[in-house]
Amino acid sequence: MPLEKIISVKEITIKKGETIQRSGEIGTKVYHVKSGLLRSYSIDKNGKENIFMFAPEGWVIADTCEPESKSTLFIDALEDSTVIEFKKDLEREKQNVGAITKRLNAMQNRIMMLISTNAIERYEYFIQTYPNIVQRVPQHMIASYIGVNPETLSAAKAKRLKKSS
């Protein structure tokens, strides 16, 4: 049987604010972003959003690595987006090995950044990792991503500007 008949792949359009994966749902899909911007995040017991990652154009986003397992993250669109949606198990075997490697590298770098840097360095890491979305993402979401409150982010940005002047 030809591979095209086996692989379930489709292009979908997601409106800004639309959630395509909810925590607790079975996570069976992987999304490759053609245009737009997605994010994945959790909501802690106090109702605070904790952003795990952003997925701009060319990135892959999914919740869990294991097919058919319950998701722990929400995935939604920060902008109107077009994505390629495909089944996780087939994706792991046949699709986007480079994109998955990029995602895993980004996660490893992010974890190391969070445990070993200050707020200014975290913000600089965000800019290096996502240079094309700095103006597209609200500041409170950037603060959540780098693990600080918005006031700390503002102070870090001010110090960074002062340092570069």
Sequence and secondary structure as in RCSB ss.txt:
>XXXX:A:sequence
MPLEKIISVKEITIKKGETIQRSGEIGTKVYHVKSGLLRSYSIDKNGKENIFMFAPEGWVIADTCEPESKSTLFI
DALEDSTVIEFKKDLEREKQNVGAITKRLNAMQNRIMMLISTNAIERYEYFIQTYPNIVQRVPQHMIASYIGVNP
ETLSAAKAKRLKKSS
>XXXX:A:secstr
  HHHH  EEEEEE TT EEE TTSEE EEEEEEES EEEEEE TTS EEEEEEE TT EE S SSTTEE  SEE
EESS EEEEEEEHHHHHHHS HHHHHHHHHHHHHHHHHHHH  HHHHHHHHHHH TTTTTTS HHHHHHHHTS H
HHHHHHHHHHHHHH 
